[in-house]
Amino acid sequence: MRNRSRFARRRPMARLMAVTSFFIAASAVSTGAKAQNGSSSSCQPLYLVFDTAHMAAAPMVAESLRRQGVRATFFGGNEGSARGEGSLSRRWAPWWKARAADGHEFAAQTWDMAQWRGDLPGREARFRIRPGEGAFAGREFTWTAAKYCENIAFTAERLAYYSGKQPLPLFRAAGGKTSPRLLAAAKACGYRHVEWKPVHFLSRGMPDSQTPNAAFMEQALKGVQAGDVLLAGTSTWASQEAWAPALLGPLLAGLKARGFCFRTLREHPDYQDWIAQRTSQP
């Protein structure tokens, strides 16, 4: 406990410098032309995506992305925010509008963070679903494929309304829990699911609550390769330190120093053709 207390009392600038040094020392690639996002044709693309979560760190995340010139893809759902209302409520409309102006992309989660719990037998696709937010949170329901698709579509409509930008025809299932039948149903109504490697899940929960940011990120980002999807959230978590902005900026700068650049999912080769067939570039 004493060691953790000493770490928690370290000055933010000292932590920032230590993390930055780690990423630069780990790389044989110097900064320069590659340090600018997209400035090198030979850069190795990464795809940074955010879940809306409870939005406590949303303004700091946006500022870090702006300073680093990084564009990301935000997956929206009406999760309860730290302000006491849903993250897709009218109060957050200016934030979504500003992210569209910054050039970020959007895609949908289910409206009430409805999590797949299992497939039901029968010819018609039906699923056991448990909302994680809203008036029915924690209760289990039976949804048809059409109901599940309507829930995604409603989220996409709200994102478009508040941001002024049409979301991509992609979605992320709550908790990442799916089945082949669920994915087929969503695809049939126009939505491809976006997955990520568990090792690149940058959000933090209770099991790692005592792990300092620098150690957590060093572990999470081992083996990052071109084309990887890195998942984070617009919130702070049950941990010693809030990672944005103290860590997010140095993280992005360090990855760029290693020859990586950042792209939105509109440019991801696995989804590019799918998106192009269903949307037009704004």
C-alpha positions as CSV (number, residue, x, y, z in Angstrom):
1,M,0.0,0.0,0.0
2,R,2.9,2.4,0.8
3,N,4.4,1.9,-2.6
4,R,1.0,2.6,-4.3
5,S,0.6,5.7,-2.2
6,R,3.9,7.1,-3.3
7,F,3.1,6.4,-6.9
8,A,-0.3,8.2,-6.6
9,R,1.4,11.2,-5.1
10,R,3.9,11.6,-8.0
11,R,3.4,14.8,-10.0
12,P,1.4,14.4,-13.2
13,M,4.3,15.8,-15.3
14,A,6.7,13.2,-13.9
15,R,4.2,10.4,-14.8
16,L,3.7,11.9,-18.2
17,M,7.5,12.1,-18.9
18,A,8.0,8.5,-17.6
19,V,5.3,7.1,-19.9
20,T,6.6,9.1,-22.9
21,S,10.1,7.8,-22.3
22,F,8.9,4.2,-22.3
23,F,7.3,4.4,-25.7
24,I,10.2,6.3,-27.3
25,A,12.8,3.9,-25.8
26,A,10.9,0.9,-27.0
27,S,11.1,2.1,-30.6
28,A,13.9,2.0,-33.0
29,V,12.1,4.5,-35.2
30,S,12.9,8.1,-34.5
31,T,10.3,10.9,-34.5
32,G,10.2,13.2,-37.5
33,A,8.0,12.8,-40.6
34,K,6.3,9.7,-39.2
35,A,5.3,11.6,-36.0
36,Q,2.7,13.5,-38.0
37,N,-0.5,11.5,-38.4
38,G,-0.8,10.4,-42.0
39,S,2.3,12.3,-43.1
40,S,4.2,9.2,-44.2
41,S,2.8,6.9,-47.0
42,S,4.7,4.0,-45.3
43,C,3.1,4.5,-41.9
44,Q,1.5,1.5,-40.2
45,P,-2.2,2.2,-39.6
46,L,-3.9,1.6,-36.3
47,Y,-7.6,2.1,-35.7
48,L,-8.6,3.8,-32.4
49,V,-12.2,3.4,-31.4
50,F,-14.0,4.7,-28.3
51,D,-17.1,3.5,-26.5
52,T,-19.1,6.4,-25.0
53,A,-19.2,4.9,-21.5
54,H,-20.2,7.5,-18.8
55,M,-18.4,10.3,-20.6
56,A,-16.5,11.7,-17.6
57,A,-13.3,12.0,-19.5
58,A,-14.9,12.9,-22.9
59,P,-13.8,16.5,-23.0
60,M,-10.2,15.5,-22.1
61,V,-10.2,12.7,-24.7
62,A,-11.4,15.1,-27.4
63,E,-8.6,17.6,-26.5
64,S,-5.9,14.9,-26.5
65,L,-7.0,13.7,-29.9
66,R,-7.1,17.2,-31.3
67,R,-3.6,18.0,-30.1
68,Q,-2.2,14.9,-31.6
69,G,-4.1,15.3,-34.9
70,V,-5.7,11.8,-34.4
71,R,-9.1,10.9,-35.8
72,A,-11.0,8.1,-34.1
73,T,-14.3,6.2,-34.4
74,F,-16.8,6.7,-31.6
75,F,-19.4,4.0,-30.9
76,G,-22.4,5.6,-29.3
77,G,-25.0,4.2,-26.9
78,N,-27.2,5.9,-24.5
79,E,-25.2,4.9,-21.5
80,G,-25.8,6.9,-18.3
81,S,-23.3,9.7,-18.1
82,A,-21.6,11.3,-15.1
83,R,-23.9,14.3,-15.6
84,G,-26.9,12.2,-14.8
85,E,-28.4,11.7,-18.2
86,G,-27.7,9.5,-21.2
87,S,-24.6,10.1,-23.3
88,L,-26.9,10.4,-26.3
89,S,-29.2,13.0,-24.7
90,R,-29.7,16.6,-25.9
91,R,-27.3,17.9,-23.3
92,W,-24.4,16.1,-25.1
93,A,-25.4,17.3,-28.5
94,P,-22.7,20.1,-28.7
95,W,-20.0,17.5,-27.8
96,W,-21.1,15.2,-30.7
97,K,-21.4,18.1,-33.1
98,A,-17.8,19.2,-32.2
99,R,-16.4,15.7,-32.8
100,A,-18.0,15.6,-36.2
101,A,-16.3,19.0,-36.9
102,D,-13.0,17.4,-35.8
103,G,-13.3,14.8,-38.5
104,H,-14.1,11.8,-36.3
105,E,-16.4,9.0,-37.4
106,F,-19.4,7.5,-35.6
107,A,-21.0,4.1,-35.3
108,A,-23.7,2.6,-33.1
109,Q,-24.0,0.4,-30.1
110,T,-27.4,-0.8,-28.9
111,W,-29.4,2.1,-27.4
112,D,-29.7,0.7,-23.8
113,M,-26.4,-1.2,-24.0
114,A,-28.5,-4.4,-24.5
115,Q,-26.3,-7.4,-24.2
116,W,-26.7,-10.7,-26.0
117,R,-27.3,-13.6,-23.5
118,G,-28.0,-16.4,-25.8
119,D,-29.7,-17.7,-29.0
120,L,-33.2,-19.2,-28.7
121,P,-34.1,-22.3,-30.8
122,G,-36.4,-22.1,-33.8
123,R,-36.4,-21.1,-37.4
124,E,-36.8,-17.4,-36.7
125,A,-33.7,-15.7,-35.2
126,R,-34.5,-14.8,-31.6
127,F,-32.2,-13.9,-28.7
128,R,-32.1,-13.5,-25.0
129,I,-31.2,-9.9,-24.4
130,R,-30.4,-8.0,-21.2
131,P,-30.3,-4.2,-21.2
132,G,-27.5,-2.6,-19.2
133,E,-29.1,0.9,-19.1
134,G,-32.5,2.5,-18.9
135,A,-35.7,1.6,-17.1
136,F,-35.4,-2.2,-17.9
137,A,-31.7,-2.6,-17.0
138,G,-30.9,-6.0,-15.6
139,R,-34.1,-7.6,-16.8
140,E,-34.0,-10.3,-19.5
141,F,-36.1,-10.2,-22.7
142,T,-36.6,-12.1,-25.9
143,W,-35.9,-10.0,-29.0
144,T,-36.3,-10.9,-32.6
145,A,-33.7,-10.0,-35.1
146,A,-35.9,-7.1,-36.3
147,K,-36.0,-5.8,-32.7
148,Y,-32.3,-6.0,-32.3
149,C,-31.7,-4.2,-35.6
150,E,-34.3,-1.5,-34.7
151,N,-32.3,-0.8,-31.5
152,I,-29.1,-0.3,-33.4
153,A,-30.8,1.8,-36.0
154,F,-32.4,4.1,-33.4
155,T,-28.9,4.7,-31.9
156,A,-27.6,5.6,-35.3
157,E,-30.4,8.0,-35.9
158,R,-29.7,9.8,-32.6
159,L,-26.0,10.0,-33.5
160,A,-26.8,11.5,-36.9
161,Y,-29.3,13.9,-35.3
162,Y,-26.9,15.3,-32.7
163,S,-23.7,15.2,-34.7
164,G,-25.0,16.2,-38.1
165,K,-23.0,13.3,-39.6
166,Q,-24.2,10.0,-40.8
167,P,-22.8,7.1,-38.8
168,L,-20.9,4.2,-40.5
169,P,-23.0,1.0,-41.1
170,L,-21.0,-0.7,-38.3
171,F,-21.9,-1.6,-34.7
172,R,-20.4,-2.9,-31.6
173,A,-22.3,-5.3,-29.4
174,A,-22.5,-4.5,-25.7
175,G,-19.6,-6.2,-23.9
176,G,-18.5,-7.6,-27.3
177,K,-20.8,-10.6,-26.7
178,T,-22.3,-12.1,-29.9
179,S,-23.1,-15.3,-31.7
180,P,-22.9,-16.2,-35.3
181,R,-26.7,-16.0,-35.6
182,L,-26.7,-12.5,-34.0
183,L,-24.0,-11.3,-36.3
184,A,-25.8,-12.7,-39.4
185,A,-29.0,-11.0,-38.3
186,A,-27.3,-7.6,-37.9
187,K,-25.5,-8.0,-41.2
188,A,-28.7,-8.8,-43.0
189,C,-30.1,-5.4,-41.8
190,G,-27.0,-3.5,-42.8
191,Y,-24.6,-3.5,-39.8
192,R,-21.2,-5.2,-39.6
193,H,-19.8,-5.9,-36.2
194,V,-16.4,-4.5,-35.2
195,E,-14.2,-6.6,-33.0
196,W,-10.8,-6.0,-31.3
197,K,-8.1,-8.0,-29.8
198,P,-8.6,-8.5,-26.0
199,V,-5.0,-7.5,-25.4
200,H,-5.8,-4.0,-26.9
201,F,-8.7,-3.3,-24.6
202,L,-7.6,-0.1,-23.1
203,S,-10.5,0.5,-20.7
204,R,-10.1,-0.3,-17.1
205,G,-12.2,-2.1,-14.6
206,M,-12.1,-3.5,-11.1
207,P,-9.7,-6.4,-11.6
208,D,-6.9,-3.9,-12.5
209,S,-7.9,-1.1,-10.1
210,Q,-4.6,-1.2,-8.3
211,T,-2.4,-1.2,-11.4
212,P,-0.7,2.1,-12.2
213,N,-1.5,3.6,-15.6
214,A,2.0,3.2,-17.0
215,A,2.2,-0.5,-16.1
216,F,-1.4,-1.2,-17.4
217,M,-0.7,0.5,-20.7
218,E,2.6,-1.2,-21.2
219,Q,0.9,-4.6,-20.7
220,A,-2.1,-3.7,-22.9
221,L,0.0,-2.5,-25.8
222,K,2.5,-5.3,-26.1
223,G,2.6,-6.6,-29.6
224,V,0.7,-3.8,-31.3
225,Q,0.7,-4.5,-35.0
226,A,-0.4,-2.5,-38.1
227,G,-4.1,-3.0,-38.6
228,D,-5.0,-3.5,-35.0
229,V,-8.2,-2.0,-33.5
230,L,-7.5,-0.3,-30.1
231,L,-10.5,0.1,-27.9
232,A,-10.9,2.7,-25.2
233,G,-13.7,4.6,-23.5
234,T,-14.7,8.2,-22.8
235,S,-14.7,7.7,-19.1
236,T,-12.6,7.3,-16.0
237,W,-12.5,3.9,-14.4
238,A,-12.1,2.3,-10.9
239,S,-8.4,2.7,-10.8
240,Q,-5.8,4.8,-9.1
241,E,-5.5,7.3,-11.8
242,A,-7.6,8.7,-14.6
243,W,-5.7,7.9,-17.8
244,A,-6.9,10.9,-19.9
245,P,-5.3,13.3,-20.5
246,A,-2.2,12.2,-18.5
247,L,-1.6,9.1,-20.5
248,L,-3.6,9.3,-23.8
249,G,-1.5,12.1,-25.3
250,P,1.9,10.5,-24.6
251,L,0.4,7.1,-25.8
252,L,-0.6,8.5,-29.1
253,A,2.7,10.4,-29.5
254,G,4.7,7.3,-28.6
255,L,2.9,5.1,-31.1
256,K,3.4,7.7,-33.9
257,A,7.1,7.8,-33.0
258,R,7.2,4.0,-33.6
259,G,6.0,4.5,-37.1
260,F,2.2,4.0,-36.6
261,C,-0.5,6.4,-37.8
262,F,-4.2,6.5,-37.0
263,R,-7.1,6.0,-39.3
264,T,-10.9,5.8,-38.8
265,L,-12.8,2.6,-39.5
266,R,-14.0,4.1,-42.8
267,E,-10.5,3.3,-44.0
268,H,-10.1,-0.1,-42.5
269,P,-9.6,-2.7,-45.2
270,D,-12.0,-5.2,-43.6
271,Y,-14.9,-2.7,-43.7
272,Q,-13.9,-0.3,-46.5
273,D,-15.9,-1.9,-49.3
274,W,-18.9,-2.6,-47.0
275,I,-19.0,1.1,-46.0
276,A,-18.6,2.4,-49.5
277,Q,-21.5,0.3,-50.8
278,R,-23.8,1.8,-48.2
279,T,-22.7,5.3,-47.6
280,S,-21.3,8.3,-49.4
281,Q,-18.3,10.2,-48.1
282,P,-19.5,13.4,-46.5
